[in-house]
Amino acid sequence: MKTLTFVACVAAVVASAILPAFDVIVAGGGPAGIGAGYAAAARGAKTLVLEKSGRLGGMGVSALVSPFSFCTVSPIAKDIAKRIGFEHSVDFHLADVRAYDLLREAGADVMLHADVLGPVMEGSRVTGVRVQCAEGERTFRAKVVIDATGNGVVAAAAGVPYEEGRSGDGLVQPMSIMFTVGGFDPARRFRCYSEEDARSKRCLVDGRKWEDIVQDEIKAGRLPPEVGVIRLYPGREKGLNVVNATQVNGLFGSRSADLTKAEIAARKQAAQIVDVLRRHLPGYENACIAEMPAVVGVRETRRFEGVDRLTTEDVLSGRTREDAIARRCSFVIDIHNPAGAGQADGHDKAVTGGARRVKPYDIPYGALVPKKVDGLLFCGRCLSASHEALASCRVMGNAMATGVGAGAAAAQAVKEGIDVRAVDARKLNLFK
């Protein structure tokens, strides 16, 4: 009934540019946006989640990113992930529908095909968002707006300062696509999870290391040098492998022209990779692409200035925080080399080992709060962090946890009639 009420309300004022007001608007329906929308609505805030595509789930659904990588303590996010099919590996096919039902159950409204263009501002306060809907541009008002767009569309347009890329050369982590292959013999499924696997005895093919085979293909010009390693994960279905190997360097996910180049280059690489699988892996002679993603995967774009910041030292030392919105985050510093193949250690040094390990650390609430702009929070991979720290906290499980923290804080700000900057994160009860 609530959905019908919302739709009827929109229809009644479709000729107007101003639509109903909400307590909380969440821009973006990926893992962070789902977490934010659920947490805000479940705590009584009148909430609207806006998603520019036709599916909720972000990179996990539209880009076929299989590993959810839940490497943190966030009971609410863990429950969400379990209920929608994100807990271990992502259910590409039904997670978006389950997420929709979960948000509706919590009391949130959801609008798909609603591309957030930017904020509505009153002085230094965000009071809503401008949205390109199918019927034209519309304006939605809210007491708090949460930017879960990944690229920080709202925060950037609101004038929040940001960084993009690593220090020194400003390069961001490469974009890539994950895709699935079928047509192979399931009894001889090949697995390679990492660079370490590729050079170990666990991944031998006819007595040769998988890494050596891939490097020979690069030297022969049959693979681009950026590929470096071909990772193959078991799919949820018995007859599918998930492939994580494509890599496009030197482009920015915050620019449409670069996104276009990355989409085409990565898909061409996918065809080259399947050719390598057919020629080298026993049982893969008839392998073929089974599923291609709708969009290229973006690892890093804008990182916004917050009242606090997650630093490289924080993640390496395992720093704890009183205002934690995610605890004991443990994913490695996973920097796909912005200037070549493999991992990059710190700034620009290619390493032959794996990603740097972290000590379990907390993500502070202050990393979601802009210093000067009011009525706004950001979560997911556009939070306030260093290039290296983001490489650890950007994974989907952690992103969802930051969304939960943002949604809970937004609801609390509305309840108390205060700005989000004044919310005491210690009282949000996120870990019970």
Secondary structure as UniProt FT lines:
FT   HELIX           2..12
FT   TURN            13..15
FT   STRAND          18..27
FT   HELIX           31..42
FT   TURN            43..44
FT   STRAND          47..50
FT   HELIX           59..62
FT   HELIX           75..84
FT   TURN            92..94
FT   HELIX           95..106
FT   STRAND          109..111
FT   STRAND          115..122
FT   TURN            123..124
FT   STRAND          125..133
FT   TURN            134..135
FT   STRAND          136..147
FT   HELIX           153..157
FT   TURN            158..159
FT   STRAND          162..164
FT   TURN            167..169
FT   STRAND          175..176
FT   STRAND          178..182
FT   HELIX           186..188
FT   HELIX           195..198
FT   HELIX           201..203
FT   STRAND          204..205
FT   TURN            206..207
FT   STRAND          208..209
FT   HELIX           210..219
FT   TURN            220..221
FT   TURN            225..226
FT   STRAND          231..234
FT   TURN            238..239
FT   STRAND          241..244
FT   TURN            253..254
FT   HELIX           256..280
FT   TURN            282..283
FT   TURN            285..286
FT   STRAND          288..291
FT   STRAND          302..304
FT   HELIX           312..317
FT   TURN            322..323
FT   STRAND          324..329
FT   TURN            338..339
FT   STRAND          343..345
FT   TURN            346..348
FT   STRAND          349..351
FT   STRAND          361..364
FT   HELIX           365..368
FT   STRAND          376..378
FT   HELIX           380..382
FT   HELIX           387..393
FT   HELIX           396..416
FT   HELIX           420..422
FT   HELIX           425..427
//
